[in-house]
Amino acid sequence: MKAFSLHTPLAESDLLPLQAGDQVLLTGRLYTARDTVHQRLAALLAKGLSPPFPLEGSVLYYCGPSPAPPGRVIGSAGPTTAGRMDPYTPALLAAGVRATIGKGPRSPAVHQAMAQYRAIYLAATGGTGALLAQTITEVLLVAYPELGPEAIYRLQVVDFPAIVAIDLAGRDLYREVRQLTVCGGTGC
């Protein structure tokens, strides 16, 4: 495993050296997006309409941050389960999203879309929302304020930690760990 520092927006060339299991420290902009936002963005794209932020090279963070306590820019900002976004993810990857951040495995359709559109999946550790929030220096509401914490927010981050869960070669850290633990490394 290696460690990499990346700056958003991302290009395919930024992702080429990454392998499943590598540590990544992201600096730049992340956009929060959960279930309803994914559905809305996919609907906009299907109608040929522009989304409320540039998707090309963007990183989507599956997060619904909590309100900021006094003296902070944000409250807890931990990842949510990525699988809930899977029905809409291929359309967003086709539109230029370069990476997603969440927790848990992805569907075969998302694997295929990541390979086709040259994108990766990053895992953030669940239960560390307060710690991850310390890497966020600025928060801006972008769209859908009626969704509250599930609106789209632009997060400015410095050294946001994540692990490459699915790389450009299609290696899947979740699958590999499952095979090692459940199958004893036999590839069951």
Helices and strands as residue ranges (DSSP letters): E 3-7, H 12-15, E 23-32, H 35-46, E 59-61, G 82-85, H 89-94, E 99-102, H 108-117, E 120-123, H 129-133, E 136-143, G 145-150, E 152-166, H 173-182
